[in-house]
Amino acid sequence: MQKIKNVDYIISIEESASNICAEIGPKIVDSVFQRYGAHCIEDLNPANLPDVFSELYAIEADLR
């Protein structure tokens, strides 16, 4: 069950990251990943997926 949840987080992170990049560019997304020691979504520790999603979702919501 946890694996499915991680896949859902990854999909949501990808969608938010894509929307942010389209609106303001990749620097913000890159900075969020870097705070979690990652260069891309594949580098993220699964334990950090909820936090990364929350940050990106909040940024995306501010763009609306």
C-alpha positions in Angstrom: 0.0 0.0 0.0 2.8 2.4 0.8 4.2 2.0 -2.7 1.0 3.1 -4.2 0.9 6.1 -2.0 4.5 7.0 -3.1 3.5 6.7 -6.7 0.6 9.1 -6.1 2.9 11.6 -4.4 5.3 11.4 -7.4 2.6 12.0 -9.9 1.3 15.0 -7.9 4.8 16.4 -7.5 5.4 16.0 -11.3 2.1 17.8 -12.0 2.8 20.7 -9.6 6.4 21.0 -10.8 5.3 21.1 -14.4 2.8 23.9 -13.6 5.3 25.9 -11.7 7.9 25.6 -14.4 5.4 26.7 -17.0 4.5 29.8 -15.0 7.8 31.0 -13.5 10.5 28.6 -14.6 12.4 25.7 -13.0 14.5 27.6 -10.5 11.9 27.4 -7.8 11.3 23.7 -8.3 15.0 23.1 -8.3 15.4 24.9 -5.0 12.7 22.8 -3.3 14.4 19.6 -4.5 17.8 20.9 -3.4 16.5 21.5 0.1 15.8 17.8 0.3 19.2 16.8 -1.1 17.9 16.0 -4.6 18.5 17.2 -8.1 15.3 15.7 -9.5 12.3 13.7 -8.4 14.0 10.4 -8.7 16.6 11.5 -6.2 14.1 12.3 -3.5 13.9 10.1 -0.4 10.5 8.5 -0.3 10.1 9.8 3.3 10.3 13.3 2.0 7.7 13.0 -0.7 4.8 14.4 1.4 6.8 17.4 2.4 8.0 18.1 -1.1 4.5 17.8 -2.5 3.2 20.2 0.2 5.8 22.8 -0.6 5.3 22.6 -4.4 1.5 22.5 -4.0 1.6 25.7 -1.9 3.8 27.5 -4.5 1.4 26.3 -7.2 -1.6 27.5 -5.3 0.0 31.0 -4.9 0.3 31.2 -8.7 -3.5 31.1 -9.1 
